[in-house]
Amino acid sequence: MDHATHPTDTAALLAEVDALLEQAAATDGRVDALLDGWAPRSTADTGAALRRLQRTARHCARLTVLVERQQAALAAQLDAIEAG
């Protein structure tokens, strides 16, 4: 091993490690900023969202019943046409 180049290689390695540590610190800062923007909503907001979701589910159930009734009526009409 050439000892004359060993300190240079170590210096280059340490410089690369320092650069990587700086990048990691910058990435940590960006991640922290993103997480700060995604703070959990308040309980009141969550409760209101859940109530809206429940209303939507009830509305969907009513529409499903209506569609099933219409399908049954159409099937009865089709049966009557085919029988006639």
C-alpha positions as CSV (number, residue, x, y, z in Angstrom):
1,M,0.0,0.0,0.0
2,D,1.3,3.4,-0.9
3,H,1.3,5.4,2.3
4,A,1.7,8.7,0.5
5,T,-1.8,8.4,-1.0
6,H,-3.5,7.0,2.2
7,P,-4.0,10.4,3.9
8,T,-5.5,11.8,0.7
9,D,-7.9,8.8,0.4
10,T,-8.9,9.3,4.0
11,A,-9.5,13.0,3.5
12,A,-11.7,12.2,0.4
13,L,-13.6,9.6,2.4
14,L,-14.2,12.1,5.3
15,A,-15.3,14.7,2.8
16,E,-17.8,12.3,1.2
17,V,-19.1,11.3,4.7
18,D,-19.5,15.0,5.6
19,A,-21.4,15.6,2.4
20,L,-23.7,12.7,3.1
21,L,-24.3,13.9,6.6
22,E,-25.2,17.3,5.2
23,Q,-27.6,15.7,2.8
24,A,-29.2,13.7,5.6
25,A,-29.7,16.8,7.7
26,A,-31.3,18.6,4.7
27,T,-33.6,15.5,4.1
28,D,-34.5,15.4,7.8
29,G,-35.5,19.1,7.6
30,R,-37.7,18.5,4.6
31,V,-39.4,15.5,6.2
32,D,-40.0,17.5,9.4
33,A,-41.6,20.3,7.3
34,L,-43.8,17.8,5.5
35,L,-44.9,16.2,8.7
36,D,-45.7,19.6,10.2
37,G,-48.1,20.2,7.3
38,W,-49.9,16.9,8.0
39,A,-50.8,17.5,11.6
40,P,-53.8,15.4,12.7
41,R,-57.2,17.1,12.4
42,S,-59.0,18.1,15.5
43,T,-61.6,15.8,17.0
44,A,-64.4,18.2,16.0
45,D,-63.3,18.0,12.3
46,T,-63.1,14.2,12.5
47,G,-66.5,14.0,14.1
48,A,-68.1,16.2,11.5
49,A,-66.4,14.1,8.7
50,L,-67.7,10.9,10.3
51,R,-71.3,12.3,10.5
52,R,-71.1,13.3,6.8
53,L,-69.9,9.8,6.0
54,Q,-72.8,8.3,7.9
55,R,-75.3,10.5,6.0
56,T,-73.7,9.5,2.7
57,A,-73.9,5.8,3.7
58,R,-77.6,6.1,4.6
59,H,-78.3,8.0,1.3
60,C,-76.4,5.2,-0.6
61,A,-78.5,2.6,1.1
62,R,-81.8,4.4,0.1
63,L,-80.6,4.7,-3.5
64,T,-79.7,1.0,-3.5
65,V,-83.2,0.0,-2.4
66,L,-84.7,2.3,-5.1
67,V,-82.5,0.8,-7.8
68,E,-83.5,-2.7,-6.7
69,R,-87.2,-1.8,-6.9
70,Q,-86.8,-0.3,-10.3
71,Q,-84.9,-3.4,-11.5
72,A,-87.7,-5.6,-10.2
73,A,-90.3,-3.5,-11.9
74,L,-88.4,-3.6,-15.2
75,A,-88.0,-7.4,-14.9
76,A,-91.7,-7.8,-14.3
77,Q,-92.5,-5.6,-17.4
78,L,-90.0,-7.7,-19.4
79,D,-91.7,-10.9,-18.2
80,A,-95.1,-9.5,-19.2
81,I,-93.8,-8.6,-22.6
82,E,-92.3,-12.0,-23.2
83,A,-95.5,-13.8,-21.9
84,G,-97.8,-11.7,-24.2
